[in-house]
Amino acid sequence: MAIDFFADMQARGLIHTSTEGAREFLAAGPVTGYIGFDPTATGLHVGSLLQIMALARLQRAGHRPIALVGGGTGMIGDPSGKTAERKLQTREQVMENVAGIRAELERFLDFTGPGGALLVDNHDWLAGLGLIDFLRDVGKHFTINYMLAKDSVSRRMEQEGGLSVTEFAYSLLQAYDFAELSDRHGALLQLGGTDQWGNITAGTELIRRTRGKQAHGIVQPLITTASGAKFGKTEAGTVWLNAERTSPFRFFQFWLNTEDRDVAHYLKAFTFLPVDEIEALVREHEGNAAARTAQRRLATEVTRMVHGDDGLARAERATGVLFGGTAPQELPAAELLDVFADVPSTEAARERFGGEGVGIVDLLAEAGVAASKGEARRLISGGGISLNGARVGSPDQRVRAEDAIDGEVLILRKGKKENRVVRLVG
């Protein structure tokens, strides 16, 4: 049975506003719809994941998705939702960013076959667009009053810095994109976040006036956390979809740390799990919130989708090391350092660990695991110290360079949770 895209999105709480007749338009047969991605960085972060998922859901429902990369408009920057004008980028910077985004989108969308997803760059038609032609063919269809009525424009007009002519024209460029995509690929549906509603309706209006067709728009609510924090931000910074910028472990932990108040919404928004299965999972979670069953399922589903089975396995191994269920030796030193990046660490000269090595009591005191050598001996006698996951059985134990993981890292643990990292240097 085919998926009803509109009904599924609605059941997940992912439709904030839509144009009149959008549901009927989708129900009438396969449609082509698109979402634009602003190439301001070499990749996308989790803030873009909601829109990527919308395109993937559209394709799963039997429709054709287009990912529009703003290689042209990205040289200007969208003022929607922004309090200041973005720094203008060179064409070379934009092209580098477009290439990175292209690779990431291929993980979510099937670009093969005659009905496969399309990746389109608006630089293809905007680069050769003359100002006179643009003003004649697009500008004449919009009044200044119409433009000023848009929230993205009016908010910036009220601020001291105002709004540049460059940004003021952005919604007209996006409207032109919509019209071009309708001509080139038959796209009559645009999706986006609530901050894009004004840009989307400018496009539907231009298509109505110049093509005599009815186009549609659907916008999703912007994702926020229940605590009011900006979604996709952590103390360590932005959470990226690229494993080189945010490791699978840290990506997994981001979702695992979801607040109880947010987990049901995130499961509906960021996974393909059926709604009834999500509701059952949430009921189970509410019966035993401490087990964090819902958060673990969320982290598992999204990490597998973004980083694949191998990335998920790496993330789960790293999580096991962090909480003591997996031996640190199962991870290379580089991944260990990522896992324990927020743990207090110290450096020690490698040469000290040659020959007979360093006494474990001395090392515990130097690393700050114990306040004194006497306390270190008491902790060891009580079975409260481990080195690289193995319990230290004697205060006379010596630590040598060959004990370090990859010859670089020692993990000291006091009790079940308190860790220290010792890096061998030199």
TORKOL-4160 file (C-alpha; in steps of 0.2 Angstrom, whole numbers, padded with zeros to 4 digits, m for minus):
426
<pt num="1" X="0000" Y="0000" Z="0000"/>
<pt num="2" X="0007" Y="0017" Z="m0005"/>
<pt num="3" X="0011" Y="0029" Z="0009"/>
<pt num="4" X="0000" Y="0045" Z="0010"/>
<pt num="5" X="0014" Y="0058" Z="0011"/>
<pt num="6" X="0003" Y="0072" Z="0018"/>
<pt num="7" X="m0006" Y="0060" Z="0030"/>
<pt num="8" X="0010" Y="0053" Z="0036"/>
<pt num="9" X="0018" Y="0070" Z="0039"/>
<pt num="10" X="0002" Y="0076" Z="0048"/>
<pt num="11" X="0002" Y="0061" Z="0059"/>
<pt num="12" X="0020" Y="0065" Z="0064"/>
<pt num="13" X="0016" Y="0083" Z="0068"/>
<pt num="14" X="0027" Y="0089" Z="0053"/>
<pt num="15" X="0015" Y="0101" Z="0044"/>
<pt num="16" X="0014" Y="0118" Z="0051"/>
<pt num="17" X="0006" Y="0126" Z="0036"/>
<pt num="18" X="0001" Y="0122" Z="0018"/>
<pt num="19" X="m0007" Y="0130" Z="0003"/>
<pt num="20" X="m0025" Y="0127" Z="0000"/>
<pt num="21" X="m0027" Y="0111" Z="m0010"/>
<pt num="22" X="m0010" Y="0104" Z="m0007"/>
<pt num="23" X="m0016" Y="0087" Z="0001"/>
<pt num="24" X="m0028" Y="0084" Z="m0014"/>
<pt num="25" X="m0014" Y="0089" Z="m0026"/>
<pt num="26" X="m0003" Y="0075" Z="m0018"/>
<pt num="27" X="m0017" Y="0062" Z="m0018"/>
<pt num="28" X="m0020" Y="0065" Z="m0037"/>
<pt num="29" X="m0004" Y="0056" Z="m0043"/>
<pt num="30" X="0015" Y="0057" Z="m0042"/>
<pt num="31" X="0021" Y="0074" Z="m0041"/>
<pt num="32" X="0038" Y="0083" Z="m0041"/>
<pt num="33" X="0043" Y="0093" Z="m0026"/>
<pt num="34" X="0059" Y="0101" Z="m0020"/>
<pt num="35" X="0068" Y="0109" Z="m0005"/>
<pt num="36" X="0083" Y="0121" Z="m0006"/>
<pt num="37" X="0099" Y="0119" Z="0003"/>
<pt num="38" X="0110" Y="0134" Z="0006"/>
<pt num="39" X="0128" Y="0130" Z="0003"/>
<pt num="40" X="0136" Y="0140" Z="0017"/>
<pt num="41" X="0147" Y="0126" Z="0023"/>
<pt num="42" X="0156" Y="0111" Z="0016"/>
<pt num="43" X="0142" Y="0100" Z="0023"/>
<pt num="44" X="0125" Y="0099" Z="0032"/>
<pt num="45" X="0121" Y="0098" Z="0050"/>
<pt num="46" X="0107" Y="0090" Z="0060"/>
<pt num="47" X="0097" Y="0106" Z="0058"/>
<pt num="48" X="0095" Y="0102" Z="0040"/>
<pt num="49" X="0090" Y="0084" Z="0043"/>
<pt num="50" X="0072" Y="0088" Z="0045"/>
<pt num="51" X="0071" Y="0094" Z="0027"/>
<pt num="52" X="0082" Y="0080" Z="0021"/>
<pt num="53" X="0070" Y="0068" Z="0029"/>
<pt num="54" X="0055" Y="0077" Z="0021"/>
<pt num="55" X="0063" Y="0073" Z="0003"/>
<pt num="56" X="0066" Y="0055" Z="0008"/>
<pt num="57" X="0048" Y="0053" Z="0014"/>
<pt num="58" X="0042" Y="0061" Z="m0002"/>
<pt num="59" X="0052" Y="0048" Z="m0012"/>
<pt num="60" X="0046" Y="0034" Z="m0002"/>
<pt num="61" X="0028" Y="0039" Z="m0005"/>
<pt num="62" X="0031" Y="0038" Z="m0024"/>
<pt num="63" X="0034" Y="0056" Z="m0028"/>
<pt num="64" X="0050" Y="0063" Z="m0036"/>
<pt num="65" X="0061" Y="0074" Z="m0025"/>
<pt num="66" X="0073" Y="0087" Z="m0030"/>
<pt num="67" X="0087" Y="0094" Z="m0019"/>
<pt num="68" X="0090" Y="0111" Z="m0025"/>
<pt num="69" X="0108" Y="0117" Z="m0020"/>
<pt num="70" X="0109" Y="0136" Z="m0020"/>
<pt num="71" X="0125" Y="0138" Z="m0030"/>
<pt num="72" X="0119" Y="0155" Z="m0036"/>
<pt num="73" X="0108" Y="0161" Z="m0021"/>
<pt num="74" X="0122" Y="0155" Z="m0009"/>
<pt num="75" X="0133" Y="0169" Z="m0015"/>
<pt num="76" X="0120" Y="0181" Z="m0008"/>
<pt num="77" X="0112" Y="0172" Z="0007"/>
<pt num="78" X="0094" Y="0170" Z="0013"/>
<pt num="79" X="0089" Y="0184" Z="0025"/>
<pt num="80" X="0075" Y="0173" Z="0032"/>
<pt num="81" X="0077" Y="0170" Z="0051"/>
<pt num="82" X="0093" Y="0179" Z="0051"/>
<pt num="83" X="0097" Y="0195" Z="0061"/>
<pt num="84" X="0112" Y="0200" Z="0051"/>
<pt num="85" X="0118" Y="0199" Z="0033"/>
<pt num="86" X="0128" Y="0184" Z="0029"/>
<pt num="87" X="0146" Y="0186" Z="0023"/>
<pt num="88" X="0146" Y="0184" Z="0004"/>
<pt num="89" X="0156" Y="0169" Z="m0003"/>
<pt num="90" X="0166" Y="0167" Z="m0018"/>
<pt num="91" X="0160" Y="0155" Z="m0032"/>
<pt num="92" X="0175" Y="0144" Z="m0028"/>
<pt num="93" X="0169" Y="0143" Z="m0010"/>
<pt num="94" X="0151" Y="0139" Z="m0015"/>
<pt num="95" X="0156" Y="0126" Z="m0027"/>
<pt num="96" X="0167" Y="0117" Z="m0013"/>
<pt num="97" X="0152" Y="0117" Z="m0002"/>
<pt num="98" X="0140" Y="0111" Z="m0015"/>
<pt num="99" X="0151" Y="0096" Z="m0018"/>
<pt num="100" X="0151" Y="0092" Z="0000"/>
<pt num="101" X="0132" Y="0093" Z="0001"/>
<pt num="102" X="0130" Y="0083" Z="m0014"/>
<pt num="103" X="0139" Y="0068" Z="m0006"/>
<pt num="104" X="0129" Y="0069" Z="0010"/>
<pt num="105" X="0112" Y="0069" Z="0001"/>
<pt num="106" X="0116" Y="0054" Z="m0008"/>
<pt num="107" X="0115" Y="0044" Z="0008"/>
<pt num="108" X="0096" Y="0048" Z="0009"/>
<pt num="109" X="0090" Y="0049" Z="m0008"/>
<pt num="110" X="0090" Y="0037" Z="m0023"/>
<pt num="111" X="0096" Y="0046" Z="m0038"/>
<pt num="112" X="0096" Y="0031" Z="m0050"/>
<pt num="113" X="0083" Y="0027" Z="m0063"/>
<pt num="114" X="0072" Y="0038" Z="m0074"/>
<pt num="115" X="0061" Y="0043" Z="m0059"/>
<pt num="116" X="0075" Y="0045" Z="m0047"/>
<pt num="117" X="0079" Y="0060" Z="m0036"/>
<pt num="118" X="0088" Y="0075" Z="m0044"/>
<pt num="119" X="0101" Y="0086" Z="m0038"/>
<pt num="120" X="0100" Y="0103" Z="m0046"/>
<pt num="121" X="0111" Y="0119" Z="m0044"/>
<pt num="122" X="0102" Y="0136" Z="m0047"/>
<pt num="123" X="0118" Y="0143" Z="m0053"/>
<pt num="124" X="0114" Y="0135" Z="m0069"/>
<pt num="125" X="0101" Y="0148" Z="m0073"/>
<pt num="126" X="0105" Y="0162" Z="m0061"/>
<pt num="127" X="0123" Y="0164" Z="m0068"/>
<pt num="128" X="0117" Y="0170" Z="m0085"/>
<pt num="129" X="0102" Y="0180" Z="m0079"/>
<pt num="130" X="0103" Y="0198" Z="m0084"/>
<pt num="131" X="0096" Y="0212" Z="m0073"/>
<pt num="132" X="0085" Y="0219" Z="m0086"/>
<pt num="133" X="0077" Y="0202" Z="m0090"/>
<pt num="134" X="0075" Y="0198" Z="m0071"/>
<pt num="135" X="0066" Y="0215" Z="m0068"/>
<pt num="136" X="0055" Y="0213" Z="m0083"/>
<pt num="137" X="0051" Y="0195" Z="m0081"/>
<pt num="138" X="0050" Y="0193" Z="m0062"/>
<pt num="139" X="0051" Y="0210" Z="m0053"/>
<pt num="140" X="0036" Y="0218" Z="m0062"/>
<pt num="141" X="0025" Y="0204" Z="m0054"/>
<pt num="142" X="0028" Y="0210" Z="m0036"/>
<pt num="143" X="0024" Y="0226" Z="m0027"/>
<pt num="144" X="0035" Y="0234" Z="m0014"/>
<pt num="145" X="0021" Y="0233" Z="m0002"/>
<pt num="146" X="0020" Y="0214" Z="m0005"/>
<pt num="147" X="0038" Y="0212" Z="m0001"/>
<pt num="148" X="0038" Y="0223" Z="0014"/>
<pt num="149" X="0023" Y="0212" Z="0021"/>
<pt num="150" X="0034" Y="0197" Z="0023"/>
<pt num="151" X="0041" Y="0193" Z="0040"/>
<pt num="152" X="0059" Y="0190" Z="0035"/>
<pt num="153" X="0059" Y="0207" Z="0027"/>
<pt num="154" X="0049" Y="0217" Z="0040"/>
<pt num="155" X="0059" Y="0211" Z="0055"/>
<pt num="156" X="0076" Y="0216" Z="0047"/>
<pt num="157" X="0069" Y="0233" Z="0042"/>
<pt num="158" X="0065" Y="0237" Z="0060"/>
<pt num="159" X="0083" Y="0233" Z="0065"/>
<pt num="160" X="0097" Y="0247" Z="0065"/>
<pt num="161" X="0107" Y="0238" Z="0051"/>
<pt num="162" X="0092" Y="0237" Z="0040"/>
<pt num="163" X="0091" Y="0226" Z="0025"/>
<pt num="164" X="0102" Y="0227" Z="0009"/>
<pt num="165" X="0095" Y="0227" Z="m0008"/>
<pt num="166" X="0104" Y="0211" Z="m0011"/>
<pt num="167" X="0095" Y="0202" Z="0003"/>
<pt num="168" X="0079" Y="0211" Z="m0002"/>
<pt num="169" X="0079" Y="0203" Z="m0019"/>
<pt num="170" X="0082" Y="0186" Z="m0012"/>
<pt num="171" X="0064" Y="0180" Z="m0011"/>
<pt num="172" X="0062" Y="0185" Z="m0029"/>
<pt num="173" X="0077" Y="0174" Z="m0034"/>
<pt num="174" X="0069" Y="0160" Z="m0025"/>
<pt num="175" X="0052" Y="0163" Z="m0033"/>
<pt num="176" X="0062" Y="0162" Z="m0050"/>
<pt num="177" X="0070" Y="0146" Z="m0044"/>
<pt num="178" X="0052" Y="0138" Z="m0041"/>
<pt num="179" X="0046" Y="0144" Z="m0059"/>
<pt num="180" X="0062" Y="0137" Z="m0067"/>
<pt num="181" X="0060" Y="0120" Z="m0059"/>
<pt num="182" X="0042" Y="0120" Z="m0064"/>
<pt num="183" X="0048" Y="0123" Z="m0082"/>
<pt num="184" X="0063" Y="0111" Z="m0082"/>
<pt num="185" X="0056" Y="0097" Z="m0071"/>
<pt num="186" X="0038" Y="0099" Z="m0068"/>
<pt num="187" X="0040" Y="0104" Z="m0050"/>
<pt num="188" X="0024" Y="0111" Z="m0043"/>
<pt num="189" X="0028" Y="0108" Z="m0024"/>
<pt num="190" X="0040" Y="0116" Z="m0013"/>
<pt num="191" X="0044" Y="0111" Z="0005"/>
<pt num="192" X="0054" Y="0120" Z="0019"/>
<pt num="193" X="0054" Y="0126" Z="0036"/>
<pt num="194" X="0042" Y="0140" Z="0043"/>
<pt num="195" X="0054" Y="0153" Z="0040"/>
<pt num="196" X="0053" Y="0149" Z="0021"/>
<pt num="197" X="0034" Y="0152" Z="0020"/>
<pt num="198" X="0036" Y="0169" Z="0012"/>
<pt num="199" X="0049" Y="0164" Z="m0001"/>
<pt num="200" X="0038" Y="0149" Z="m0005"/>
<pt num="201" X="0022" Y="0159" Z="m0008"/>
<pt num="202" X="0031" Y="0171" Z="m0018"/>
<pt num="203" X="0036" Y="0156" Z="m0030"/>
<pt num="204" X="0018" Y="0150" Z="m0031"/>
<pt num="205" X="0012" Y="0168" Z="m0035"/>
<pt num="206" X="0025" Y="0170" Z="m0049"/>
<pt num="207" X="0020" Y="0153" Z="m0056"/>
<pt num="208" X="0001" Y="0157" Z="m0056"/>
<pt num="209" X="0004" Y="0174" Z="m0064"/>
<pt num="210" X="0017" Y="0169" Z="m0077"/>
<pt num="211" X="0013" Y="0150" Z="m0081"/>
<pt num="212" X="m0005" Y="0150" Z="m0077"/>
<pt num="213" X="m0003" Y="0135" Z="m0065"/>
<pt num="214" X="m0007" Y="0131" Z="m0047"/>
<pt num="215" X="0009" Y="0127" Z="m0037"/>
<pt num="216" X="0009" Y="0122" Z="m0019"/>
<pt num="217" X="0020" Y="0124" Z="m0003"/>
<pt num="218" X="0021" Y="0114" Z="0013"/>
<pt num="219" X="0031" Y="0120" Z="0028"/>
<pt num="220" X="0037" Y="0111" Z="0043"/>
<pt num="221" X="0038" Y="0118" Z="0061"/>
<pt num="222" X="0056" Y="0123" Z="0066"/>
<pt num="223" X="0063" Y="0110" Z="0078"/>
<pt num="224" X="0067" Y="0117" Z="0095"/>
<pt num="225" X="0071" Y="0108" Z="0111"/>
<pt num="226" X="0059" Y="0107" Z="0126"/>
<pt num="227" X="0071" Y="0117" Z="0137"/>
<pt num="228" X="0072" Y="0131" Z="0124"/>
<pt num="229" X="0090" Y="0127" Z="0118"/>
<pt num="230" X="0093" Y="0128" Z="0099"/>
<pt num="231" X="0092" Y="0111" Z="0091"/>
<pt num="232" X="0108" Y="0104" Z="0084"/>
<pt num="233" X="0119" Y="0114" Z="0096"/>
<pt num="234" X="0129" Y="0106" Z="0110"/>
<pt num="235" X="0143" Y="0113" Z="0121"/>
<pt num="236" X="0155" Y="0107" Z="0109"/>
<pt num="237" X="0147" Y="0116" Z="0095"/>
<pt num="238" X="0137" Y="0111" Z="0079"/>
<pt num="239" X="0132" Y="0093" Z="0076"/>
<pt num="240" X="0137" Y="0089" Z="0058"/>
<pt num="241" X="0132" Y="0074" Z="0047"/>
<pt num="242" X="0150" Y="0072" Z="0041"/>
<pt num="243" X="0159" Y="0059" Z="0051"/>
<pt num="244" X="0175" Y="0069" Z="0050"/>
<pt num="245" X="0167" Y="0084" Z="0058"/>
<pt num="246" X="0156" Y="0075" Z="0071"/>
<pt num="247" X="0162" Y="0057" Z="0074"/>
<pt num="248" X="0149" Y="0043" Z="0074"/>
<pt num="249" X="0151" Y="0042" Z="0093"/>
<pt num="250" X="0147" Y="0060" Z="0097"/>
<pt num="251" X="0133" Y="0060" Z="0084"/>
<pt num="252" X="0126" Y="0045" Z="0093"/>
<pt num="253" X="0128" Y="0053" Z="0110"/>
<pt num="254" X="0119" Y="0069" Z="0104"/>
<pt num="255" X="0103" Y="0059" Z="0101"/>
<pt num="256" X="0105" Y="0047" Z="0116"/>
<pt num="257" X="0105" Y="0063" Z="0127"/>
<pt num="258" X="0088" Y="0069" Z="0121"/>
<pt num="259" X="0077" Y="0075" Z="0134"/>
<pt num="260" X="0062" Y="0064" Z="0139"/>
<pt num="261" X="0050" Y="0078" Z="0133"/>
<pt num="262" X="0058" Y="0078" Z="0116"/>
<pt num="263" X="0060" Y="0060" Z="0112"/>
<pt num="264" X="0043" Y="0056" Z="0105"/>
<pt num="265" X="0044" Y="0071" Z="0093"/>
<pt num="266" X="0061" Y="0067" Z="0088"/>
<pt num="267" X="0057" Y="0049" Z="0084"/>
<pt num="268" X="0043" Y="0055" Z="0073"/>
<pt num="269" X="0053" Y="0068" Z="0064"/>
<pt num="270" X="0070" Y="0060" Z="0062"/>
<pt num="271" X="0066" Y="0041" Z="0059"/>
<pt num="272" X="0055" Y="0031" Z="0047"/>
<pt num="273" X="0048" Y="0021" Z="0061"/>
<pt num="274" X="0029" Y="0019" Z="0059"/>
<pt num="275" X="0019" Y="0031" Z="0071"/>
<pt num="276" X="0010" Y="0017" Z="0080"/>
<pt num="277" X="0027" Y="0009" Z="0084"/>
<pt num="278" X="0034" Y="0025" Z="0090"/>
<pt num="279" X="0019" Y="0028" Z="0102"/>
<pt num="280" X="0021" Y="0010" Z="0109"/>
<pt num="281" X="0040" Y="0013" Z="0111"/>
<pt num="282" X="0036" Y="0030" Z="0121"/>
<pt num="283" X="0023" Y="0021" Z="0132"/>
<pt num="284" X="0037" Y="0008" Z="0136"/>
<pt num="285" X="0049" Y="0022" Z="0140"/>
<pt num="286" X="0036" Y="0031" Z="0151"/>
<pt num="287" X="0035" Y="0015" Z="0161"/>
<pt num="288" X="0054" Y="0015" Z="0164"/>
<pt num="289" X="0062" Y="0031" Z="0159"/>
<pt num="290" X="0078" Y="0027" Z="0168"/>
<pt num="291" X="0081" Y="0014" Z="0155"/>
<pt num="292" X="0081" Y="0027" Z="0141"/>
<pt num="293" X="0074" Y="0014" Z="0129"/>
<pt num="294" X="0067" Y="0027" Z="0117"/>
<pt num="295" X="0083" Y="0038" Z="0117"/>
<pt num="296" X="0093" Y="0023" Z="0113"/>
<pt num="297" X="0081" Y="0018" Z="0098"/>
<pt num="298" X="0082" Y="0036" Z="0092"/>
<pt num="299" X="0101" Y="0036" Z="0093"/>
<pt num="300" X="0102" Y="0019" Z="0084"/>
<pt num="301" X="0090" Y="0023" Z="0070"/>
<pt num="302" X="0097" Y="0040" Z="0066"/>
<pt num="303" X="0116" Y="0035" Z="0067"/>
<pt num="304" X="0113" Y="0020" Z="0056"/>
<pt num="305" X="0104" Y="0031" Z="0043"/>
<pt num="306" X="0118" Y="0044" Z="0043"/>
<pt num="307" X="0133" Y="0034" Z="0046"/>
<pt num="308" X="0128" Y="0016" Z="0041"/>
<pt num="309" X="0130" Y="0000" Z="0050"/>
<pt num="310" X="0149" Y="0002" Z="0052"/>
<pt num="311" X="0147" Y="0019" Z="0059"/>
<pt num="312" X="0133" Y="0013" Z="0071"/>
<pt num="313" X="0144" Y="m0001" Z="0077"/>
<pt num="314" X="0159" Y="0011" Z="0080"/>
<pt num="315" X="0147" Y="0022" Z="0090"/>
<pt num="316" X="0141" Y="0008" Z="0101"/>
<pt num="317" X="0158" Y="0001" Z="0104"/>
<pt num="318" X="0164" Y="0019" Z="0109"/>
<pt num="319" X="0148" Y="0021" Z="0120"/>
<pt num="320" X="0152" Y="0004" Z="0129"/>
<pt num="321" X="0170" Y="0010" Z="0132"/>
<pt num="322" X="0164" Y="0026" Z="0140"/>
<pt num="323" X="0152" Y="0017" Z="0152"/>
<pt num="324" X="0163" Y="0002" Z="0156"/>
<pt num="325" X="0155" Y="m0012" Z="0146"/>
<pt num="326" X="0168" Y="m0013" Z="0133"/>
<pt num="327" X="0187" Y="m0014" Z="0135"/>
<pt num="328" X="0196" Y="0002" Z="0129"/>
<pt num="329" X="0208" Y="m0009" Z="0118"/>
<pt num="330" X="0194" Y="m0012" Z="0106"/>
<pt num="331" X="0196" Y="0006" Z="0100"/>
<pt num="332" X="0211" Y="0014" Z="0092"/>
<pt num="333" X="0219" Y="0028" Z="0101"/>
<pt num="334" X="0212" Y="0041" Z="0090"/>
<pt num="335" X="0194" Y="0036" Z="0094"/>
<pt num="336" X="0198" Y="0033" Z="0112"/>
<pt num="337" X="0203" Y="0051" Z="0113"/>
<pt num="338" X="0187" Y="0057" Z="0105"/>
<pt num="339" X="0177" Y="0046" Z="0117"/>
<pt num="340" X="0186" Y="0054" Z="0132"/>
<pt num="341" X="0188" Y="0071" Z="0125"/>
<pt num="342" X="0178" Y="0079" Z="0140"/>
<pt num="343" X="0188" Y="0068" Z="0153"/>
<pt num="344" X="0202" Y="0076" Z="0163"/>
<pt num="345" X="0219" Y="0071" Z="0155"/>
<pt num="346" X="0237" Y="0073" Z="0158"/>
<pt num="347" X="0253" Y="0070" Z="0148"/>
<pt num="348" X="0268" Y="0060" Z="0153"/>
<pt num="349" X="0285" Y="0058" Z="0145"/>
<pt num="350" X="0286" Y="0041" Z="0136"/>
<pt num="351" X="0304" Y="0038" Z="0141"/>
<pt num="352" X="0298" Y="0036" Z="0159"/>
<pt num="353" X="0288" Y="0020" Z="0154"/>
<pt num="354" X="0303" Y="0011" Z="0147"/>
<pt num="355" X="0312" Y="m0002" Z="0157"/>
<pt num="356" X="0303" Y="m0006" Z="0174"/>
<pt num="357" X="0290" Y="0008" Z="0170"/>
<pt num="358" X="0280" Y="0019" Z="0182"/>
<pt num="359" X="0272" Y="0012" Z="0198"/>
<pt num="360" X="0253" Y="0012" Z="0197"/>
<pt num="361" X="0252" Y="0021" Z="0214"/>
<pt num="362" X="0263" Y="0035" Z="0207"/>
<pt num="363" X="0253" Y="0037" Z="0191"/>
<pt num="364" X="0237" Y="0038" Z="0200"/>
<pt num="365" X="0243" Y="0052" Z="0211"/>
<pt num="366" X="0251" Y="0061" Z="0197"/>
<pt num="367" X="0235" Y="0060" Z="0186"/>
<pt num="368" X="0224" Y="0066" Z="0199"/>
<pt num="369" X="0214" Y="0050" Z="0201"/>
<pt num="370" X="0219" Y="0049" Z="0219"/>
<pt num="371" X="0223" Y="0064" Z="0231"/>
<pt num="372" X="0239" Y="0055" Z="0238"/>
<pt num="373" X="0249" Y="0039" Z="0236"/>
<pt num="374" X="0241" Y="0033" Z="0252"/>
<pt num="375" X="0223" Y="0035" Z="0245"/>
<pt num="376" X="0229" Y="0026" Z="0229"/>
<pt num="377" X="0234" Y="0011" Z="0238"/>
<pt num="378" X="0218" Y="0010" Z="0248"/>
<pt num="379" X="0208" Y="0012" Z="0231"/>
<pt num="380" X="0218" Y="m0002" Z="0224"/>
<pt num="381" X="0216" Y="m0013" Z="0239"/>
<pt num="382" X="0197" Y="m0010" Z="0238"/>
<pt num="383" X="0197" Y="m0016" Z="0220"/>
<pt num="384" X="0191" Y="0002" Z="0214"/>
<pt num="385" X="0205" Y="0005" Z="0201"/>
<pt num="386" X="0206" Y="m0001" Z="0183"/>
<pt num="387" X="0219" Y="0002" Z="0170"/>
<pt num="388" X="0213" Y="0000" Z="0152"/>
<pt num="389" X="0197" Y="m0009" Z="0158"/>
<pt num="390" X="0207" Y="m0022" Z="0168"/>
<pt num="391" X="0206" Y="m0021" Z="0187"/>
<pt num="392" X="0222" Y="m0016" Z="0196"/>
<pt num="393" X="0226" Y="m0030" Z="0208"/>
<pt num="394" X="0241" Y="m0024" Z="0217"/>
<pt num="395" X="0249" Y="m0007" Z="0222"/>
<pt num="396" X="0265" Y="m0014" Z="0216"/>
<pt num="397" X="0260" Y="m0015" Z="0198"/>
<pt num="398" X="0271" Y="m0006" Z="0186"/>
<pt num="399" X="0265" Y="0002" Z="0170"/>
<pt num="400" X="0275" Y="0001" Z="0154"/>
<pt num="401" X="0274" Y="0009" Z="0137"/>
<pt num="402" X="0268" Y="m0007" Z="0130"/>
<pt num="403" X="0253" Y="m0006" Z="0141"/>
<pt num="404" X="0247" Y="0010" Z="0132"/>
<pt num="405" X="0234" Y="0008" Z="0118"/>
<pt num="406" X="0243" Y="0010" Z="0102"/>
<pt num="407" X="0258" Y="0015" Z="0112"/>
<pt num="408" X="0249" Y="0032" Z="0116"/>
<pt num="409" X="0235" Y="0031" Z="0128"/>
<pt num="410" X="0231" Y="0025" Z="0146"/>
<pt num="411" X="0214" Y="0025" Z="0153"/>
<pt num="412" X="0213" Y="0025" Z="0172"/>
<pt num="413" X="0196" Y="0023" Z="0180"/>
<pt num="414" X="0191" Y="0025" Z="0198"/>
<pt num="415" X="0175" Y="0016" Z="0203"/>
<pt num="416" X="0162" Y="0015" Z="0189"/>
<pt num="417" X="0162" Y="0032" Z="0182"/>
<pt num="418" X="0177" Y="0043" Z="0185"/>
<pt num="419" X="0190" Y="0042" Z="0171"/>
<pt num="420" X="0207" Y="0050" Z="0168"/>
<pt num="421" X="0217" Y="0049" Z="0152"/>
<pt num="422" X="0236" Y="0049" Z="0152"/>
<pt num="423" X="0244" Y="0052" Z="0135"/>
<pt num="424" X="0262" Y="0047" Z="0132"/>
<pt num="425" X="0272" Y="0060" Z="0123"/>
<pt num="426" X="0289" Y="0062" Z="0117"/>
